[in-house]
């Protein structure tokens, strides 16, 4: 059995299809995996990868930058503030953003904007397999 999965951002529907498992990290601080028969769930998402495990074992990865995940009746909906599929991530841009954020944090370790930029760039690079 599979889950119906919809992963959307304000710009686009990034994935609409089936998966045997969806793995995400909620803002409460831990990974959670959804499979068929999962109890209804609603949770906030942080800046972290979302992984879809497909029926044959292949994996589709997304860099998700906040939003929500809802599970109901074998349907998983990810509503993301910003999301990118692994193959569409601009690795050089993410590396540049990571370096700039690290430099800003060296100047001011309490810079919340730089911390957030570093988290987004790191997730992009991880999902793209470039870390």
CORKAHU-V843300 format. One record per pair of residues at least 12 apart in sequence whose C-alpha atoms are under 10 Angstrom apart, sorted by the first residue. I is the first residue (numbers start at 1). J is the second residue. D is the distance in Angstrom with one decimal. If there is no record, write none. Layout:
I&J&D ; I&J&D
//
This chain:
1&18&9.5 ; 1&19&8.9 ; 1&20&6.9 ; 1&35&8.8 ; 1&36&6.6 ; 1&37&9.4 ; 1&55&8.6 ; 1&74&9.2 ; 2&17&9.6 ; 2&18&6.0 ; 2&19&5.5 ; 2&20&4.6 ; 2&21&7.6 ; 2&35&7.5 ; 2&36&6.2 ; 2&37&9.7 ; 2&54&8.5 ; 2&55&7.3 ; 2&74&7.5 ; 2&75&9.0 ; 3&17&8.3 ; 3&18&5.4 ; 3&19&5.3 ; 3&20&5.9 ; 3&21&7.2 ; 3&22&8.4 ; 3&34&8.5 ; 3&35&6.8 ; 3&36&5.8 ; 3&37&9.0 ; 3&38&9.8 ; 3&54&9.6 ; 3&55&9.8 ; 3&71&9.5 ; 3&72&9.9 ; 3&73&8.7 ; 3&74&5.0 ; 3&75&5.4 ; 3&76&6.8 ; 4&16&7.6 ; 4&17&5.9 ; 4&18&4.7 ; 4&19&6.8 ; 4&20&8.9 ; 4&21&10.0 ; 4&36&9.3 ; 4&71&9.8 ; 4&72&9.9 ; 4&73&9.2 ; 4&74&6.4 ; 4&75&4.6 ; 4&76&6.2 ; 4&77&8.3 ; 5&17&5.4 ; 5&18&5.5 ; 5&19&6.7 ; 5&20&9.5 ; 5&21&9.4 ; 5&22&8.3 ; 5&52&8.7 ; 5&71&9.4 ; 5&74&8.7 ; 5&75&5.9 ; 5&76&4.9 ; 5&77&5.9 ; 5&78&7.9 ; 6&18&8.6 ; 6&69&9.9 ; 6&70&10.0 ; 6&75&8.0 ; 6&76&6.4 ; 6&77&4.8 ; 6&78&6.2 ; 6&79&8.3 ; 7&50&9.5 ; 7&62&9.2 ; 7&64&9.7 ; 7&69&9.0 ; 7&76&8.3 ; 7&77&5.9 ; 7&78&4.6 ; 7&79&6.2 ; 7&80&7.5 ; 7&83&8.5 ; 8&67&9.8 ; 8&77&7.9 ; 8&78&6.2 ; 8&79&5.3 ; 8&80&6.1 ; 8&81&8.7 ; 8&82&8.6 ; 8&83&7.6 ; 8&84&9.8 ; 9&64&9.1 ; 9&65&9.8 ; 9&67&8.7 ; 9&78&8.4 ; 9&79&6.0 ; 9&80&4.9 ; 9&81&5.8 ; 9&82&5.6 ; 9&83&6.1 ; 9&84&8.8 ; 10&79&8.4 ; 10&80&7.5 ; 10&81&6.7 ; 10&82&7.3 ; 10&83&9.0 ; 11&80&9.9 ; 11&81&9.2 ; 11&82&8.1 ; 11&83&9.0 ; 12&82&9.7 ; 12&83&9.1 ; 12&84&9.8 ; 13&79&9.6 ; 13&83&9.7 ; 14&62&8.9 ; 14&78&9.9 ; 14&83&7.8 ; 14&84&7.5 ; 14&85&7.1 ; 15&52&9.7 ; 15&60&9.4 ; 15&62&9.6 ; 15&77&9.9 ; 15&78&9.5 ; 15&85&8.7 ; 16&77&9.4 ; 17&54&9.5 ; 18&52&8.8 ; 18&53&9.2 ; 18&54&7.0 ; 18&55&7.9 ; 18&75&9.1 ; 18&76&9.5 ; 19&34&9.8 ; 19&35&8.5 ; 19&36&9.5 ; 19&51&9.8 ; 19&52&6.1 ; 19&53&5.7 ; 19&54&4.4 ; 19&55&5.9 ; 19&56&9.3 ; 19&57&9.3 ; 19&58&9.5 ; 19&59&9.1 ; 19&60&9.4 ; 19&75&9.8 ; 19&76&9.4 ; 20&34&8.4 ; 20&35&6.2 ; 20&36&7.4 ; 20&52&7.7 ; 20&53&5.8 ; 20&54&5.4 ; 20&55&5.3 ; 20&56&8.7 ; 20&57&8.5 ; 21&33&6.6 ; 21&34&5.5 ; 21&35&4.9 ; 21&36&7.8 ; 21&51&8.2 ; 21&52&5.9 ; 21&53&5.0 ; 21&54&7.0 ; 21&55&8.4 ; 21&57&9.7 ; 21&59&9.6 ; 21&76&9.5 ; 22&34&5.2 ; 22&35&6.9 ; 22&36&9.9 ; 22&50&7.2 ; 22&51&5.8 ; 22&52&4.7 ; 22&53&6.2 ; 22&54&8.8 ; 22&59&9.7 ; 22&60&9.7 ; 22&61&10.0 ; 22&76&7.8 ; 22&78&9.9 ; 23&35&9.1 ; 23&49&8.4 ; 23&50&5.7 ; 23&51&5.1 ; 23&52&6.5 ; 23&53&8.1 ; 23&61&9.7 ; 24&43&9.9 ; 24&44&10.0 ; 24&45&7.6 ; 24&46&9.2 ; 24&48&7.5 ; 24&49&6.7 ; 24&50&4.7 ; 24&51&6.6 ; 24&52&8.9 ; 24&62&9.9 ; 24&64&9.1 ; 24&69&8.3 ; 24&78&9.4 ; 25&43&9.2 ; 25&44&8.6 ; 25&45&6.2 ; 25&46&6.8 ; 25&47&8.4 ; 25&48&6.4 ; 25&49&7.6 ; 25&50&7.4 ; 25&51&9.8 ; 25&64&9.7 ; 25&69&9.5 ; 26&42&9.6 ; 26&43&6.1 ; 26&44&5.4 ; 26&45&4.5 ; 26&46&6.1 ; 26&47&9.1 ; 26&48&8.7 ; 26&66&9.1 ; 26&67&9.4 ; 26&68&8.3 ; 26&69&8.3 ; 27&43&7.5 ; 27&44&5.5 ; 27&45&5.3 ; 27&46&5.2 ; 27&47&8.7 ; 27&48&9.7 ; 27&66&8.7 ; 27&67&9.6 ; 27&68&9.5 ; 28&43&8.3 ; 28&44&7.8 ; 28&45&8.6 ; 28&46&8.9 ; 29&45&9.3 ; 29&46&8.7 ; 31&48&9.6 ; 31&49&9.9 ; 31&50&9.5 ; 33&50&9.9 ; 33&51&9.2 ; 33&52&9.6 ; 34&52&9.7 ; 34&71&7.9 ; 34&74&8.8 ; 34&75&9.5 ; 34&76&7.9 ; 35&53&9.9 ; 35&71&9.6 ; 35&74&7.5 ; 35&75&9.4 ; 35&76&9.2 ; 36&71&9.8 ; 36&72&9.7 ; 36&73&8.1 ; 36&74&5.2 ; 36&75&8.3 ; 36&76&9.7 ; 37&71&9.8 ; 37&72&8.9 ; 37&73&7.2 ; 37&74&6.1 ; 37&75&9.6 ; 38&71&7.4 ; 38&72&7.7 ; 38&73&7.8 ; 38&74&7.0 ; 38&75&9.3 ; 38&76&9.8 ; 39&71&7.4 ; 39&72&7.1 ; 39&73&8.0 ; 39&74&8.9 ; 40&70&7.5 ; 40&71&5.1 ; 40&72&4.7 ; 40&73&7.2 ; 40&74&8.9 ; 40&75&9.4 ; 40&76&9.6 ; 41&69&7.7 ; 41&70&5.5 ; 41&71&4.9 ; 41&72&6.9 ; 41&76&9.2 ; 42&68&7.1 ; 42&69&5.7 ; 42&70&4.5 ; 42&71&6.5 ; 42&72&8.9 ; 42&76&9.8 ; 42&77&9.6 ; 42&78&9.9 ; 43&67&8.6 ; 43&68&5.6 ; 43&69&5.4 ; 43&70&6.7 ; 43&71&9.1 ; 43&78&9.8 ; 44&66&7.3 ; 44&67&5.8 ; 44&68&4.4 ; 44&69&6.4 ; 44&70&9.0 ; 44&78&9.7 ; 44&79&9.5 ; 44&80&9.6 ; 45&64&7.9 ; 45&65&7.6 ; 45&66&4.9 ; 45&67&5.0 ; 45&68&5.2 ; 45&69&6.8 ; 45&78&8.8 ; 45&79&9.0 ; 45&80&7.9 ; 45&81&9.5 ; 46&64&7.5 ; 46&65&6.1 ; 46&66&4.5 ; 46&67&7.0 ; 46&68&8.6 ; 46&80&9.5 ; 46&81&9.9 ; 46&119&9.8 ; 46&120&9.9 ; 47&63&7.6 ; 47&64&5.7 ; 47&65&4.2 ; 47&66&5.4 ; 47&67&8.8 ; 47&80&9.8 ; 47&81&9.9 ; 47&82&9.4 ; 47&83&9.5 ; 47&116&8.6 ; 47&119&6.7 ; 47&120&6.3 ; 47&121&9.7 ; 47&122&9.4 ; 47&123&7.1 ; 47&124&9.6 ; 48&62&8.5 ; 48&63&6.2 ; 48&64&5.6 ; 48&65&6.6 ; 48&66&8.0 ; 48&83&9.9 ; 48&119&8.3 ; 48&120&8.0 ; 48&122&9.1 ; 48&123&5.9 ; 48&124&8.8 ; 48&126&9.3 ; 48&127&9.0 ; 49&61&6.6 ; 49&62&5.5 ; 49&63&4.7 ; 49&64&5.7 ; 49&65&8.4 ; 49&83&9.2 ; 49&84&9.6 ; 49&85&9.7 ; 49&86&9.6 ; 49&123&6.4 ; 49&124&8.2 ; 49&126&8.0 ; 49&127&6.5 ; 50&62&5.3 ; 50&63&6.5 ; 50&64&6.5 ; 50&65&9.9 ; 50&78&9.1 ; 50&83&9.3 ; 50&85&9.5 ; 50&127&8.8 ; 51&63&9.0 ; 51&64&10.0 ; 51&127&9.2 ; 60&85&7.7 ; 60&86&7.6 ; 60&87&9.5 ; 60&127&9.4 ; 61&84&8.6 ; 61&85&6.1 ; 61&86&5.7 ; 61&87&8.9 ; 61&126&9.6 ; 61&127&6.1 ; 61&128&8.3 ; 61&129&9.9 ; 62&83&6.5 ; 62&84&5.4 ; 62&85&4.4 ; 62&86&5.6 ; 62&87&9.0 ; 62&88&9.6 ; 62&89&9.3 ; 62&123&9.0 ; 62&124&8.3 ; 62&126&9.7 ; 62&127&6.3 ; 62&128&8.7 ; 63&80&9.7 ; 63&82&8.2 ; 63&83&5.4 ; 63&84&5.2 ; 63&85&6.5 ; 63&86&7.1 ; 63&89&8.6 ; 63&120&8.1 ; 63&121&9.4 ; 63&122&9.4 ; 63&123&5.9 ; 63&124&5.5 ; 63&125&8.7 ; 63&126&8.3 ; 63&127&6.0 ; 63&128&8.5 ; 64&78&9.2 ; 64&79&9.3 ; 64&80&6.4 ; 64&81&7.7 ; 64&82&6.1 ; 64&83&4.4 ; 64&84&6.7 ; 64&85&8.8 ; 64&120&8.5 ; 64&123&8.0 ; 64&124&8.5 ; 64&127&9.6 ; 65&80&6.6 ; 65&81&6.1 ; 65&82&5.2 ; 65&83&6.1 ; 65&84&8.9 ; 65&116&9.8 ; 65&119&9.0 ; 65&120&6.7 ; 65&123&8.6 ; 65&124&9.5 ; 66&78&9.9 ; 66&79&8.5 ; 66&80&5.7 ; 66&81&5.4 ; 66&82&6.9 ; 66&83&8.4 ; 66&120&9.9 ; 67&79&5.5 ; 67&80&4.1 ; 67&81&5.2 ; 67&82&7.9 ; 67&83&9.3 ; 68&80&6.3 ; 68&81&8.6 ; 82&120&9.9 ; 83&124&9.4 ; 84&124&7.9 ; 84&127&9.0 ; 84&128&9.6 ; 85&124&9.1 ; 85&127&8.0 ; 85&128&8.3 ; 86&124&7.7 ; 86&125&8.8 ; 86&126&8.9 ; 86&127&5.5 ; 86&128&4.8 ; 86&129&8.1 ; 87&127&8.8 ; 87&128&6.7 ; 87&129&9.7 ; 88&124&9.9 ; 88&128&8.4 ; 89&124&6.7 ; 89&125&8.0 ; 89&127&8.3 ; 89&128&6.4 ; 90&124&8.4 ; 90&125&8.8 ; 90&128&8.6 ; 91&121&9.1 ; 91&124&7.6 ; 91&125&6.4 ; 91&126&9.8 ; 91&127&9.9 ; 91&128&7.1 ; 91&129&9.2 ; 91&130&7.1 ; 91&131&9.7 ; 92&125&9.2 ; 92&130&9.6 ; 93&121&8.6 ; 93&124&9.7 ; 93&125&9.7 ; 94&117&9.6 ; 94&118&9.2 ; 94&120&8.3 ; 94&121&5.0 ; 94&122&7.6 ; 94&123&9.1 ; 94&124&6.5 ; 94&125&6.5 ; 94&128&9.8 ; 94&130&9.6 ; 95&118&9.8 ; 95&121&6.9 ; 95&122&8.3 ; 95&124&9.0 ; 95&125&7.4 ; 95&130&9.0 ; 95&131&9.3 ; 96&121&8.6 ; 97&114&9.5 ; 97&117&7.1 ; 97&118&7.2 ; 97&120&8.8 ; 97&121&6.1 ; 97&122&9.1 ; 98&114&9.1 ; 98&115&9.8 ; 98&117&7.1 ; 98&118&5.2 ; 98&119&8.3 ; 98&120&8.3 ; 98&121&5.3 ; 98&122&6.7 ; 98&124&9.7 ; 98&125&9.0 ; 99&117&10.0 ; 99&118&8.2 ; 99&121&9.0 ; 100&114&8.1 ; 100&117&8.7 ; 100&118&8.3 ; 100&121&10.0 ; 101&113&8.4 ; 101&114&4.8 ; 101&115&6.9 ; 101&116&8.5 ; 101&117&6.0 ; 101&118&5.3 ; 101&119&9.0 ; 101&120&10.0 ; 101&121&8.7 ; 102&114&7.4 ; 102&115&8.2 ; 102&117&9.1 ; 102&118&6.8 ; 104&118&9.7 ; 105&118&9.1
//
